[in-house]
Amino acid sequence: MKIGLDIMGGDYAPAEAIKGVKLFFEQVQDSSVHLLLIGNKDVAAPLLPSLAPWQDRYTFIEAPEVIGMHEHPTKALKEKPDSSIAVGFGLLARGKADAFISAGNTGAMMVGALYTVKAIDGILRPTIATPMPRMDGKFGCLLDSGINADCKPENLVQFAQLGSLYAKHVLGVENPRVALLNIGEEEGKGNLLAQATYPLLKEMQDIEFVGNVEGRDLFFNKAEVVVCEGFVGNVALKMAESVYDIFKMQKGFDDSFLDNFNFEIYGGTPILGINSPVIITHGIAHALAFKNVIGVAAKVISSDLTGIVKQYFKQAVA
């Protein structure tokens, strides 16, 4: 499998990306994974000698331009066709890469995904599922976690379906439970969106809907998949990140549960509902995150998640 990696994306590019690649090569001996390192050759040149022992496991792809974190996504992709993100999507669209990873401009990644590889037929809105640590040492996933701030009930239903497929085929959960994030457990609680979504999820025969969960339930063994609109999901996600930042990084607490709040350990997350695997990771990613996000991409490819989602929604539309 060939995985494209934007080494210019992120606050610490390209140094941390290259360090992450080195870490991956050192710790993962799977020779079936071949990396396409996409970036500015002049900037990357001083760092590439560290990868000398693994020259047969990567190919460097020249992309002289970079899309900055604060650039307008659509405008930047149009005006910078030789940027690392644009080149990465080009490789994906032409079948030269099986997946594409970036820690760069999230908006540009979403625009590239929607206009280059496009949404799967039947998908109203692609989404991202963010891993959420649980007290039992396992992970659930929260979706949408930020790319769809305003949603309709049918969007949340599809998020539930996509999250369930992701949990089953990538995370390895045989019968994932799906819950709706709400302000109370009782049916009928919540705003108009939650009230309209609940009965739709309740009627679904192909997911294991377990009802409403509250914000305090996110870190407990209540469900493997929790759905909500992206506005609420992003607030919950950022609060979870602050837990790690405050108690681990600032107060120095040593606790295995807190360790699981470190996004670097899971690397990144795929955009669900598009025609090819696109994986995004945090803009502040360091080497460990890059190493792990490569593993996520390989798992998404080997599980054929994209093919499974296509078949599922083909049947749903028929």
Buried (B, 14 or more C-beta within 10 A) or exposed (E): BBBBBBBBBBEBBBBBBBBBBBBBBEEBEEEEBBBBBBBBEEBBEEBBEBBEEBEEBBEBBEBBBBBEBEBBBEEBBEEBEEBBBBBBBBBBBEEEBBBBBBBBBBBBBBBBBBEBBBBBEBBBBBBBBBBBBBEEEBBBBBBBBBBBEEBBBEBBBBBBBBBBBBBBBBBEBEEBBBBBBBEEEEBEBBEEBBBBBBEBBEEBEEBBBBBBBBBEBBBEEBBBBBBBBBBBBBBBBEEBBEBBEEBBEEEEEEEEBBEBBBBBBBBBBBBBBBBBBBBBBBBEBBBBBBBBBBBBBBBBBBBEBBEBBBEBBEEEEE
